[in-house]
């Protein structure tokens, strides 16, 4: 009789175990993963640049960019190209700060954020103004 009781209780426990393990198993498969994250780089004032971002996810993903935590709006000078952020002309004032690539799974709402990336914007011979730090410290 004990065996019969055990047989009846096992199927009842199995779904509970499945329910507990399901988020762990499903979460590993449904994760938004960065294949390529943006990295900080040198850039010349007024020249082209690209912050690369590539993601992999099981479903449709929306990728957007933040600059110092605020959404980046596409302009003729700075725009998304696929999931990367392209700059037709880097600008010392408008492109200073921390850029971050954000990928959101449109089905689950799961969101992943890349590491921060920034530009070390350099000037060509006399091509731009002194950095803000230099102006404020001098």
Steps between C-alpha positions, in 0.01 A plus 500: 500500500795729573619451144161601363501815712852586379394445140209738544702769673790498251294633208370774729853606597638490148300799376613702804864419422437584136343831595799585719755402235314648204614860556859383538494289186287739297693806618828360369350445156302825481780736605601799294876463450752753369714354222689829461492784755602858428845602622660834577715634219695793366318714244591809300279808528276521192588151372297180468477248783301189589398346832430134428232301676380152402247296695358151482158401630244230426233751397468851357719757675486879499841665536541863601775720642542716808738792555555567870175311569284697253370349172702595191287648223597432140624804307682540168827517695440216751270206420441130557624272227361154567574465870817713493524877545656685209648850507537695175701765689604457863441816702694571820204671671212279386678163515678529836366261761420134556322316218317176575332250269167366632327191357141421594328170414167609352323182615623459858596861572842382623758776471879480484741794515853506366802641675548876462712629212629850436711692251837656566444775246821640355550805287679521171743793480298784654171337401312526830467687825674408826339226709252613767734373775780725375272803485363451851836426662690787340 
